[in-house]
Amino acid sequence: MTIADKTQKLLELSASYDALLYDVDGTLADNMSAHKAAYAAAALDYGIHLDTDLIDETAGWPTVAVAELIAQRYDKTFDFDEFALRKSTIFRTEYIQQTKPVEHVMQHLRQELGKKKIGLVSGGTRKTLEITLEVIGVKGLYETLVCAGDTPNGKPSPEPFLLAAQQLNVDPERCFVLEDGDPGVQGAIAAGMGWVRIDQL
């Protein structure tokens, strides 16, 4: 499938909805390999040789929650907030400026701009996300951004998606979620929203 074909497919899938909710990392931003590298570098500071498949497994989780799972898996004791800060710092200083957009998702967003309400729902921190969105050219193209800490529970809970729908003043069933990970899809389904895995088109 070409980029144009994938964009068209997304437009067809989302046609009947009033609001679009995009995940950021791995969906709008082609940066999952960079996030994995940052997690691996942070883990090494704690004496952990991280199997980065764990990052695929936890796609969309808040960084603090991923840190907690890493501690469990590797039987280590450390401060989860401190780990999350270390990982975010490594990502921002070493990788963030290299981030490229996922072209077919970006084209979908731009074609729907002004036609549908647009929100972003991410497990990332607001500080890191705002830099990422500026680098890929999305800043100012959305009406709401829900990120880590905005709801008591992150993905796969439906709470972040429901908050975005509320902020956009659109019923959940009128919202369409674009995701690249299973936790986000689980959250979208639990919220009663339409969804697509953009990496499985």
PyMOL CGO cylinders between C-alpha atoms (Angstrom):
from pymol import cmd
from pymol.cgo import CYLINDER

trace = [
    CYLINDER, 0.00, 0.00, 0.00, 1.31, 3.46, -0.91, 0.3, 1, 1, 1, 1, 1, 1,
    CYLINDER, 1.31, 3.46, -0.91, 1.13, 6.43, 1.47, 0.3, 1, 1, 1, 1, 1, 1,
    CYLINDER, 1.13, 6.43, 1.47, -1.77, 7.80, -0.61, 0.3, 1, 1, 1, 1, 1, 1,
    CYLINDER, -1.77, 7.80, -0.61, -3.60, 4.45, -0.41, 0.3, 1, 1, 1, 1, 1, 1,
    CYLINDER, -3.60, 4.45, -0.41, -3.14, 4.28, 3.36, 0.3, 1, 1, 1, 1, 1, 1,
    CYLINDER, -3.14, 4.28, 3.36, -4.33, 7.88, 3.75, 0.3, 1, 1, 1, 1, 1, 1,
    CYLINDER, -4.33, 7.88, 3.75, -7.43, 7.11, 1.66, 0.3, 1, 1, 1, 1, 1, 1,
    CYLINDER, -7.43, 7.11, 1.66, -8.14, 4.00, 3.73, 0.3, 1, 1, 1, 1, 1, 1,
    CYLINDER, -8.14, 4.00, 3.73, -7.97, 6.04, 6.95, 0.3, 1, 1, 1, 1, 1, 1,
    CYLINDER, -7.97, 6.04, 6.95, -10.30, 8.68, 5.47, 0.3, 1, 1, 1, 1, 1, 1,
    CYLINDER, -10.30, 8.68, 5.47, -12.83, 5.96, 4.58, 0.3, 1, 1, 1, 1, 1, 1,
    CYLINDER, -12.83, 5.96, 4.58, -12.63, 4.33, 8.02, 0.3, 1, 1, 1, 1, 1, 1,
    CYLINDER, -12.63, 4.33, 8.02, -13.11, 7.62, 9.88, 0.3, 1, 1, 1, 1, 1, 1,
    CYLINDER, -13.11, 7.62, 9.88, -15.67, 9.18, 7.51, 0.3, 1, 1, 1, 1, 1, 1,
    CYLINDER, -15.67, 9.18, 7.51, -18.75, 8.71, 9.70, 0.3, 1, 1, 1, 1, 1, 1,
    CYLINDER, -18.75, 8.71, 9.70, -17.22, 10.10, 12.93, 0.3, 1, 1, 1, 1, 1, 1,
    CYLINDER, -17.22, 10.10, 12.93, -17.26, 13.65, 14.34, 0.3, 1, 1, 1, 1, 1, 1,
    CYLINDER, -17.26, 13.65, 14.34, -13.94, 13.62, 16.23, 0.3, 1, 1, 1, 1, 1, 1,
    CYLINDER, -13.94, 13.62, 16.23, -10.52, 12.06, 15.65, 0.3, 1, 1, 1, 1, 1, 1,
    CYLINDER, -10.52, 12.06, 15.65, -8.28, 11.06, 18.55, 0.3, 1, 1, 1, 1, 1, 1,
    CYLINDER, -8.28, 11.06, 18.55, -4.67, 10.40, 17.56, 0.3, 1, 1, 1, 1, 1, 1,
    CYLINDER, -4.67, 10.40, 17.56, -2.02, 8.66, 19.62, 0.3, 1, 1, 1, 1, 1, 1,
    CYLINDER, -2.02, 8.66, 19.62, 1.34, 10.44, 19.22, 0.3, 1, 1, 1, 1, 1, 1,
    CYLINDER, 1.34, 10.44, 19.22, 4.36, 8.15, 19.65, 0.3, 1, 1, 1, 1, 1, 1,
    CYLINDER, 4.36, 8.15, 19.65, 4.34, 5.54, 16.90, 0.3, 1, 1, 1, 1, 1, 1,
    CYLINDER, 4.34, 5.54, 16.90, 1.12, 6.91, 15.35, 0.3, 1, 1, 1, 1, 1, 1,
    CYLINDER, 1.12, 6.91, 15.35, 1.72, 10.56, 14.39, 0.3, 1, 1, 1, 1, 1, 1,
    CYLINDER, 1.72, 10.56, 14.39, 5.43, 10.43, 15.21, 0.3, 1, 1, 1, 1, 1, 1,
    CYLINDER, 5.43, 10.43, 15.21, 7.78, 7.78, 13.81, 0.3, 1, 1, 1, 1, 1, 1,
    CYLINDER, 7.78, 7.78, 13.81, 9.84, 7.56, 16.99, 0.3, 1, 1, 1, 1, 1, 1,
    CYLINDER, 9.84, 7.56, 16.99, 9.30, 4.19, 18.66, 0.3, 1, 1, 1, 1, 1, 1,
    CYLINDER, 9.30, 4.19, 18.66, 12.85, 2.99, 17.92, 0.3, 1, 1, 1, 1, 1, 1,
    CYLINDER, 12.85, 2.99, 17.92, 14.15, 6.18, 19.56, 0.3, 1, 1, 1, 1, 1, 1,
    CYLINDER, 14.15, 6.18, 19.56, 11.93, 5.64, 22.61, 0.3, 1, 1, 1, 1, 1, 1,
    CYLINDER, 11.93, 5.64, 22.61, 13.21, 2.06, 22.88, 0.3, 1, 1, 1, 1, 1, 1,
    CYLINDER, 13.21, 2.06, 22.88, 16.81, 3.28, 22.73, 0.3, 1, 1, 1, 1, 1, 1,
    CYLINDER, 16.81, 3.28, 22.73, 16.10, 5.84, 25.47, 0.3, 1, 1, 1, 1, 1, 1,
    CYLINDER, 16.10, 5.84, 25.47, 14.46, 3.20, 27.68, 0.3, 1, 1, 1, 1, 1, 1,
    CYLINDER, 14.46, 3.20, 27.68, 17.43, 0.85, 27.13, 0.3, 1, 1, 1, 1, 1, 1,
    CYLINDER, 17.43, 0.85, 27.13, 19.92, 3.60, 28.00, 0.3, 1, 1, 1, 1, 1, 1,
    CYLINDER, 19.92, 3.60, 28.00, 18.00, 4.56, 31.15, 0.3, 1, 1, 1, 1, 1, 1,
    CYLINDER, 18.00, 4.56, 31.15, 17.70, 0.90, 32.20, 0.3, 1, 1, 1, 1, 1, 1,
    CYLINDER, 17.70, 0.90, 32.20, 21.45, 0.43, 31.78, 0.3, 1, 1, 1, 1, 1, 1,
    CYLINDER, 21.45, 0.43, 31.78, 21.95, 3.13, 34.44, 0.3, 1, 1, 1, 1, 1, 1,
    CYLINDER, 21.95, 3.13, 34.44, 20.18, 0.73, 36.81, 0.3, 1, 1, 1, 1, 1, 1,
    CYLINDER, 20.18, 0.73, 36.81, 22.21, -2.31, 35.71, 0.3, 1, 1, 1, 1, 1, 1,
    CYLINDER, 22.21, -2.31, 35.71, 19.43, -3.66, 33.48, 0.3, 1, 1, 1, 1, 1, 1,
    CYLINDER, 19.43, -3.66, 33.48, 20.02, -4.96, 29.95, 0.3, 1, 1, 1, 1, 1, 1,
    CYLINDER, 20.02, -4.96, 29.95, 16.50, -4.27, 28.72, 0.3, 1, 1, 1, 1, 1, 1,
    CYLINDER, 16.50, -4.27, 28.72, 14.71, -6.45, 26.17, 0.3, 1, 1, 1, 1, 1, 1,
    CYLINDER, 14.71, -6.45, 26.17, 12.95, -3.67, 24.27, 0.3, 1, 1, 1, 1, 1, 1,
    CYLINDER, 12.95, -3.67, 24.27, 10.11, -5.98, 23.20, 0.3, 1, 1, 1, 1, 1, 1,
    CYLINDER, 10.11, -5.98, 23.20, 8.69, -4.90, 26.56, 0.3, 1, 1, 1, 1, 1, 1,
    CYLINDER, 8.69, -4.90, 26.56, 8.21, -1.40, 25.08, 0.3, 1, 1, 1, 1, 1, 1,
    CYLINDER, 8.21, -1.40, 25.08, 6.04, -2.81, 22.25, 0.3, 1, 1, 1, 1, 1, 1,
    CYLINDER, 6.04, -2.81, 22.25, 4.04, -4.71, 24.86, 0.3, 1, 1, 1, 1, 1, 1,
    CYLINDER, 4.04, -4.71, 24.86, 3.38, -1.51, 26.85, 0.3, 1, 1, 1, 1, 1, 1,
    CYLINDER, 3.38, -1.51, 26.85, 2.80, 0.87, 23.91, 0.3, 1, 1, 1, 1, 1, 1,
    CYLINDER, 2.80, 0.87, 23.91, 0.89, 3.92, 25.12, 0.3, 1, 1, 1, 1, 1, 1,
    CYLINDER, 0.89, 3.92, 25.12, 1.52, 3.33, 28.84, 0.3, 1, 1, 1, 1, 1, 1,
    CYLINDER, 1.52, 3.33, 28.84, 2.74, 6.26, 30.94, 0.3, 1, 1, 1, 1, 1, 1,
    CYLINDER, 2.74, 6.26, 30.94, 6.54, 6.07, 31.39, 0.3, 1, 1, 1, 1, 1, 1,
    CYLINDER, 6.54, 6.07, 31.39, 6.21, 5.68, 35.16, 0.3, 1, 1, 1, 1, 1, 1,
    CYLINDER, 6.21, 5.68, 35.16, 4.03, 2.58, 34.66, 0.3, 1, 1, 1, 1, 1, 1,
    CYLINDER, 4.03, 2.58, 34.66, 6.58, 1.12, 32.22, 0.3, 1, 1, 1, 1, 1, 1,
    CYLINDER, 6.58, 1.12, 32.22, 9.32, 1.77, 34.79, 0.3, 1, 1, 1, 1, 1, 1,
    CYLINDER, 9.32, 1.77, 34.79, 7.32, -0.14, 37.39, 0.3, 1, 1, 1, 1, 1, 1,
    CYLINDER, 7.32, -0.14, 37.39, 6.94, -3.13, 35.04, 0.3, 1, 1, 1, 1, 1, 1,
    CYLINDER, 6.94, -3.13, 35.04, 10.68, -3.06, 34.23, 0.3, 1, 1, 1, 1, 1, 1,
    CYLINDER, 10.68, -3.06, 34.23, 11.43, -3.21, 37.98, 0.3, 1, 1, 1, 1, 1, 1,
    CYLINDER, 11.43, -3.21, 37.98, 9.09, -6.21, 38.37, 0.3, 1, 1, 1, 1, 1, 1,
    CYLINDER, 9.09, -6.21, 38.37, 10.41, -8.09, 35.33, 0.3, 1, 1, 1, 1, 1, 1,
    CYLINDER, 10.41, -8.09, 35.33, 14.07, -7.61, 36.28, 0.3, 1, 1, 1, 1, 1, 1,
    CYLINDER, 14.07, -7.61, 36.28, 13.54, -7.93, 40.03, 0.3, 1, 1, 1, 1, 1, 1,
    CYLINDER, 13.54, -7.93, 40.03, 15.04, -4.51, 40.75, 0.3, 1, 1, 1, 1, 1, 1,
    CYLINDER, 15.04, -4.51, 40.75, 14.14, -1.81, 43.27, 0.3, 1, 1, 1, 1, 1, 1,
    CYLINDER, 14.14, -1.81, 43.27, 14.32, 1.82, 42.15, 0.3, 1, 1, 1, 1, 1, 1,
    CYLINDER, 14.32, 1.82, 42.15, 12.32, 5.05, 42.13, 0.3, 1, 1, 1, 1, 1, 1,
    CYLINDER, 12.32, 5.05, 42.13, 9.88, 4.87, 39.19, 0.3, 1, 1, 1, 1, 1, 1,
    CYLINDER, 9.88, 4.87, 39.19, 9.54, 8.64, 38.88, 0.3, 1, 1, 1, 1, 1, 1,
    CYLINDER, 9.54, 8.64, 38.88, 13.31, 9.01, 38.84, 0.3, 1, 1, 1, 1, 1, 1,
    CYLINDER, 13.31, 9.01, 38.84, 13.61, 6.35, 36.11, 0.3, 1, 1, 1, 1, 1, 1,
    CYLINDER, 13.61, 6.35, 36.11, 10.88, 8.07, 34.06, 0.3, 1, 1, 1, 1, 1, 1,
    CYLINDER, 10.88, 8.07, 34.06, 12.65, 11.42, 34.36, 0.3, 1, 1, 1, 1, 1, 1,
    CYLINDER, 12.65, 11.42, 34.36, 15.98, 9.84, 33.31, 0.3, 1, 1, 1, 1, 1, 1,
    CYLINDER, 15.98, 9.84, 33.31, 14.38, 8.17, 30.28, 0.3, 1, 1, 1, 1, 1, 1,
    CYLINDER, 14.38, 8.17, 30.28, 12.58, 11.36, 29.23, 0.3, 1, 1, 1, 1, 1, 1,
    CYLINDER, 12.58, 11.36, 29.23, 15.77, 13.40, 29.59, 0.3, 1, 1, 1, 1, 1, 1,
    CYLINDER, 15.77, 13.40, 29.59, 17.75, 10.97, 27.42, 0.3, 1, 1, 1, 1, 1, 1,
    CYLINDER, 17.75, 10.97, 27.42, 14.99, 10.99, 24.81, 0.3, 1, 1, 1, 1, 1, 1,
    CYLINDER, 14.99, 10.99, 24.81, 14.75, 14.80, 24.72, 0.3, 1, 1, 1, 1, 1, 1,
    CYLINDER, 14.75, 14.80, 24.72, 18.50, 15.45, 24.63, 0.3, 1, 1, 1, 1, 1, 1,
    CYLINDER, 18.50, 15.45, 24.63, 19.60, 12.68, 22.24, 0.3, 1, 1, 1, 1, 1, 1,
    CYLINDER, 19.60, 12.68, 22.24, 16.68, 11.68, 20.03, 0.3, 1, 1, 1, 1, 1, 1,
    CYLINDER, 16.68, 11.68, 20.03, 13.71, 14.04, 19.86, 0.3, 1, 1, 1, 1, 1, 1,
    CYLINDER, 13.71, 14.04, 19.86, 15.01, 16.38, 17.14, 0.3, 1, 1, 1, 1, 1, 1,
    CYLINDER, 15.01, 16.38, 17.14, 15.39, 13.42, 14.75, 0.3, 1, 1, 1, 1, 1, 1,
    CYLINDER, 15.39, 13.42, 14.75, 11.66, 12.57, 14.95, 0.3, 1, 1, 1, 1, 1, 1,
    CYLINDER, 11.66, 12.57, 14.95, 9.84, 12.29, 11.62, 0.3, 1, 1, 1, 1, 1, 1,
    CYLINDER, 9.84, 12.29, 11.62, 6.08, 12.19, 11.07, 0.3, 1, 1, 1, 1, 1, 1,
    CYLINDER, 6.08, 12.19, 11.07, 4.23, 9.03, 10.03, 0.3, 1, 1, 1, 1, 1, 1,
    CYLINDER, 4.23, 9.03, 10.03, 3.26, 10.38, 6.61, 0.3, 1, 1, 1, 1, 1, 1,
    CYLINDER, 3.26, 10.38, 6.61, -0.12, 8.72, 5.96, 0.3, 1, 1, 1, 1, 1, 1,
    CYLINDER, -0.12, 8.72, 5.96, -1.36, 9.61, 9.46, 0.3, 1, 1, 1, 1, 1, 1,
    CYLINDER, -1.36, 9.61, 9.46, -0.13, 13.18, 9.12, 0.3, 1, 1, 1, 1, 1, 1,
    CYLINDER, -0.13, 13.18, 9.12, -1.84, 13.53, 5.73, 0.3, 1, 1, 1, 1, 1, 1,
    CYLINDER, -1.84, 13.53, 5.73, -5.05, 12.14, 7.23, 0.3, 1, 1, 1, 1, 1, 1,
    CYLINDER, -5.05, 12.14, 7.23, -4.95, 14.74, 10.01, 0.3, 1, 1, 1, 1, 1, 1,
    CYLINDER, -4.95, 14.74, 10.01, -4.27, 17.60, 7.60, 0.3, 1, 1, 1, 1, 1, 1,
    CYLINDER, -4.27, 17.60, 7.60, -7.10, 16.55, 5.27, 0.3, 1, 1, 1, 1, 1, 1,
    CYLINDER, -7.10, 16.55, 5.27, -9.56, 16.36, 8.17, 0.3, 1, 1, 1, 1, 1, 1,
    CYLINDER, -9.56, 16.36, 8.17, -8.47, 19.69, 9.68, 0.3, 1, 1, 1, 1, 1, 1,
    CYLINDER, -8.47, 19.69, 9.68, -11.46, 22.01, 9.98, 0.3, 1, 1, 1, 1, 1, 1,
    CYLINDER, -11.46, 22.01, 9.98, -13.87, 19.18, 9.10, 0.3, 1, 1, 1, 1, 1, 1,
    CYLINDER, -13.87, 19.18, 9.10, -13.70, 17.18, 12.33, 0.3, 1, 1, 1, 1, 1, 1,
    CYLINDER, -13.70, 17.18, 12.33, -12.65, 17.92, 15.89, 0.3, 1, 1, 1, 1, 1, 1,
    CYLINDER, -12.65, 17.92, 15.89, -9.11, 16.74, 16.57, 0.3, 1, 1, 1, 1, 1, 1,
    CYLINDER, -9.11, 16.74, 16.57, -7.60, 15.58, 19.84, 0.3, 1, 1, 1, 1, 1, 1,
    CYLINDER, -7.60, 15.58, 19.84, -4.36, 13.84, 20.82, 0.3, 1, 1, 1, 1, 1, 1,
    CYLINDER, -4.36, 13.84, 20.82, -4.28, 11.11, 23.48, 0.3, 1, 1, 1, 1, 1, 1,
    CYLINDER, -4.28, 11.11, 23.48, -0.84, 9.96, 24.63, 0.3, 1, 1, 1, 1, 1, 1,
    CYLINDER, -0.84, 9.96, 24.63, 0.87, 8.23, 27.53, 0.3, 1, 1, 1, 1, 1, 1,
    CYLINDER, 0.87, 8.23, 27.53, 3.82, 10.62, 27.21, 0.3, 1, 1, 1, 1, 1, 1,
    CYLINDER, 3.82, 10.62, 27.21, 4.59, 13.63, 29.38, 0.3, 1, 1, 1, 1, 1, 1,
    CYLINDER, 4.59, 13.63, 29.38, 3.29, 17.02, 28.25, 0.3, 1, 1, 1, 1, 1, 1,
    CYLINDER, 3.29, 17.02, 28.25, 6.79, 18.53, 28.17, 0.3, 1, 1, 1, 1, 1, 1,
    CYLINDER, 6.79, 18.53, 28.17, 8.18, 15.83, 25.84, 0.3, 1, 1, 1, 1, 1, 1,
    CYLINDER, 8.18, 15.83, 25.84, 5.03, 15.70, 23.70, 0.3, 1, 1, 1, 1, 1, 1,
    CYLINDER, 5.03, 15.70, 23.70, 5.00, 19.43, 23.06, 0.3, 1, 1, 1, 1, 1, 1,
    CYLINDER, 5.00, 19.43, 23.06, 8.57, 19.23, 21.69, 0.3, 1, 1, 1, 1, 1, 1,
    CYLINDER, 8.57, 19.23, 21.69, 7.72, 16.17, 19.56, 0.3, 1, 1, 1, 1, 1, 1,
    CYLINDER, 7.72, 16.17, 19.56, 4.61, 17.88, 18.14, 0.3, 1, 1, 1, 1, 1, 1,
    CYLINDER, 4.61, 17.88, 18.14, 6.62, 20.97, 17.25, 0.3, 1, 1, 1, 1, 1, 1,
    CYLINDER, 6.62, 20.97, 17.25, 9.34, 18.90, 15.53, 0.3, 1, 1, 1, 1, 1, 1,
    CYLINDER, 9.34, 18.90, 15.53, 6.82, 16.99, 13.35, 0.3, 1, 1, 1, 1, 1, 1,
    CYLINDER, 6.82, 16.99, 13.35, 4.73, 20.08, 12.59, 0.3, 1, 1, 1, 1, 1, 1,
    CYLINDER, 4.73, 20.08, 12.59, 1.52, 19.24, 14.46, 0.3, 1, 1, 1, 1, 1, 1,
    CYLINDER, 1.52, 19.24, 14.46, 1.61, 22.05, 17.00, 0.3, 1, 1, 1, 1, 1, 1,
    CYLINDER, 1.61, 22.05, 17.00, -1.58, 24.11, 16.77, 0.3, 1, 1, 1, 1, 1, 1,
    CYLINDER, -1.58, 24.11, 16.77, -3.44, 21.54, 14.62, 0.3, 1, 1, 1, 1, 1, 1,
    CYLINDER, -3.44, 21.54, 14.62, -5.44, 20.00, 17.49, 0.3, 1, 1, 1, 1, 1, 1,
    CYLINDER, -5.44, 20.00, 17.49, -8.00, 21.20, 20.01, 0.3, 1, 1, 1, 1, 1, 1,
    CYLINDER, -8.00, 21.20, 20.01, -7.02, 19.11, 23.03, 0.3, 1, 1, 1, 1, 1, 1,
    CYLINDER, -7.02, 19.11, 23.03, -4.03, 17.10, 24.29, 0.3, 1, 1, 1, 1, 1, 1,
    CYLINDER, -4.03, 17.10, 24.29, -4.53, 14.45, 26.97, 0.3, 1, 1, 1, 1, 1, 1,
    CYLINDER, -4.53, 14.45, 26.97, -1.27, 13.05, 28.33, 0.3, 1, 1, 1, 1, 1, 1,
    CYLINDER, -1.27, 13.05, 28.33, 0.31, 11.25, 31.30, 0.3, 1, 1, 1, 1, 1, 1,
    CYLINDER, 0.31, 11.25, 31.30, -1.12, 12.44, 34.62, 0.3, 1, 1, 1, 1, 1, 1,
    CYLINDER, -1.12, 12.44, 34.62, -4.27, 14.03, 33.16, 0.3, 1, 1, 1, 1, 1, 1,
    CYLINDER, -4.27, 14.03, 33.16, -6.39, 11.05, 34.29, 0.3, 1, 1, 1, 1, 1, 1,
    CYLINDER, -6.39, 11.05, 34.29, -5.97, 8.73, 37.31, 0.3, 1, 1, 1, 1, 1, 1,
    CYLINDER, -5.97, 8.73, 37.31, -5.31, 5.81, 34.94, 0.3, 1, 1, 1, 1, 1, 1,
    CYLINDER, -5.31, 5.81, 34.94, -3.57, 5.76, 31.56, 0.3, 1, 1, 1, 1, 1, 1,
    CYLINDER, -3.57, 5.76, 31.56, -4.06, 3.39, 28.62, 0.3, 1, 1, 1, 1, 1, 1,
    CYLINDER, -4.06, 3.39, 28.62, -5.40, 0.66, 28.46, 0.3, 1, 1, 1, 1, 1, 1,
    CYLINDER, -5.40, 0.66, 28.46, -7.97, 2.42, 30.67, 0.3, 1, 1, 1, 1, 1, 1,
    CYLINDER, -7.97, 2.42, 30.67, -10.66, 4.28, 28.67, 0.3, 1, 1, 1, 1, 1, 1,
    CYLINDER, -10.66, 4.28, 28.67, -10.20, 7.34, 30.94, 0.3, 1, 1, 1, 1, 1, 1,
    CYLINDER, -10.20, 7.34, 30.94, -7.80, 9.34, 28.67, 0.3, 1, 1, 1, 1, 1, 1,
    CYLINDER, -7.80, 9.34, 28.67, -10.07, 8.83, 25.65, 0.3, 1, 1, 1, 1, 1, 1,
    CYLINDER, -10.07, 8.83, 25.65, -13.22, 9.75, 27.57, 0.3, 1, 1, 1, 1, 1, 1,
    CYLINDER, -13.22, 9.75, 27.57, -11.55, 12.92, 28.88, 0.3, 1, 1, 1, 1, 1, 1,
    CYLINDER, -11.55, 12.92, 28.88, -10.56, 13.92, 25.33, 0.3, 1, 1, 1, 1, 1, 1,
    CYLINDER, -10.56, 13.92, 25.33, -14.14, 13.33, 24.12, 0.3, 1, 1, 1, 1, 1, 1,
    CYLINDER, -14.14, 13.33, 24.12, -15.47, 15.42, 27.00, 0.3, 1, 1, 1, 1, 1, 1,
    CYLINDER, -15.47, 15.42, 27.00, -13.03, 18.26, 26.25, 0.3, 1, 1, 1, 1, 1, 1,
    CYLINDER, -13.03, 18.26, 26.25, -14.04, 18.18, 22.57, 0.3, 1, 1, 1, 1, 1, 1,
    CYLINDER, -14.04, 18.18, 22.57, -17.74, 18.02, 23.57, 0.3, 1, 1, 1, 1, 1, 1,
    CYLINDER, -17.74, 18.02, 23.57, -18.31, 14.95, 21.37, 0.3, 1, 1, 1, 1, 1, 1,
    CYLINDER, -18.31, 14.95, 21.37, -20.07, 11.73, 22.45, 0.3, 1, 1, 1, 1, 1, 1,
    CYLINDER, -20.07, 11.73, 22.45, -17.58, 8.84, 22.80, 0.3, 1, 1, 1, 1, 1, 1,
    CYLINDER, -17.58, 8.84, 22.80, -19.34, 6.76, 20.13, 0.3, 1, 1, 1, 1, 1, 1,
    CYLINDER, -19.34, 6.76, 20.13, -18.80, 9.64, 17.66, 0.3, 1, 1, 1, 1, 1, 1,
    CYLINDER, -18.80, 9.64, 17.66, -15.01, 9.49, 18.22, 0.3, 1, 1, 1, 1, 1, 1,
    CYLINDER, -15.01, 9.49, 18.22, -12.50, 7.54, 16.08, 0.3, 1, 1, 1, 1, 1, 1,
    CYLINDER, -12.50, 7.54, 16.08, -9.15, 6.54, 17.60, 0.3, 1, 1, 1, 1, 1, 1,
    CYLINDER, -9.15, 6.54, 17.60, -5.92, 6.08, 15.61, 0.3, 1, 1, 1, 1, 1, 1,
    CYLINDER, -5.92, 6.08, 15.61, -3.40, 3.89, 17.44, 0.3, 1, 1, 1, 1, 1, 1,
    CYLINDER, -3.40, 3.89, 17.44, -0.31, 1.75, 16.91, 0.3, 1, 1, 1, 1, 1, 1,
    CYLINDER, -0.31, 1.75, 16.91, -0.48, -0.33, 20.09, 0.3, 1, 1, 1, 1, 1, 1,
    CYLINDER, -0.48, -0.33, 20.09, -2.78, -2.84, 21.74, 0.3, 1, 1, 1, 1, 1, 1,
    CYLINDER, -2.78, -2.84, 21.74, -3.16, -0.94, 25.07, 0.3, 1, 1, 1, 1, 1, 1,
    CYLINDER, -3.16, -0.94, 25.07, -4.54, 2.09, 23.19, 0.3, 1, 1, 1, 1, 1, 1,
    CYLINDER, -4.54, 2.09, 23.19, -6.94, -0.08, 21.20, 0.3, 1, 1, 1, 1, 1, 1,
    CYLINDER, -6.94, -0.08, 21.20, -8.17, -1.70, 24.43, 0.3, 1, 1, 1, 1, 1, 1,
    CYLINDER, -8.17, -1.70, 24.43, -8.81, 1.78, 25.86, 0.3, 1, 1, 1, 1, 1, 1,
    CYLINDER, -8.81, 1.78, 25.86, -10.67, 2.89, 22.72, 0.3, 1, 1, 1, 1, 1, 1,
    CYLINDER, -10.67, 2.89, 22.72, -12.89, -0.22, 22.76, 0.3, 1, 1, 1, 1, 1, 1,
    CYLINDER, -12.89, -0.22, 22.76, -13.62, 0.24, 26.48, 0.3, 1, 1, 1, 1, 1, 1,
    CYLINDER, -13.62, 0.24, 26.48, -14.57, 3.86, 25.76, 0.3, 1, 1, 1, 1, 1, 1,
    CYLINDER, -14.57, 3.86, 25.76, -17.04, 2.73, 23.07, 0.3, 1, 1, 1, 1, 1, 1,
    CYLINDER, -17.04, 2.73, 23.07, -15.12, 4.40, 20.24, 0.3, 1, 1, 1, 1, 1, 1,
    CYLINDER, -15.12, 4.40, 20.24, -14.22, 3.38, 16.71, 0.3, 1, 1, 1, 1, 1, 1,
    CYLINDER, -14.22, 3.38, 16.71, -10.54, 2.58, 16.15, 0.3, 1, 1, 1, 1, 1, 1,
    CYLINDER, -10.54, 2.58, 16.15, -7.80, 1.53, 13.74, 0.3, 1, 1, 1, 1, 1, 1,
    CYLINDER, -7.80, 1.53, 13.74, -4.27, 0.17, 14.19, 0.3, 1, 1, 1, 1, 1, 1,
    CYLINDER, -4.27, 0.17, 14.19, -2.36, 2.39, 11.74, 0.3, 1, 1, 1, 1, 1, 1,
    CYLINDER, -2.36, 2.39, 11.74, 0.54, -0.10, 11.67, 0.3, 1, 1, 1, 1, 1, 1,
    CYLINDER, 0.54, -0.10, 11.67, -1.76, -2.88, 10.42, 0.3, 1, 1, 1, 1, 1, 1,
    CYLINDER, -1.76, -2.88, 10.42, -3.27, -1.20, 7.36, 0.3, 1, 1, 1, 1, 1, 1,
]
cmd.load_cgo(trace, "trace")
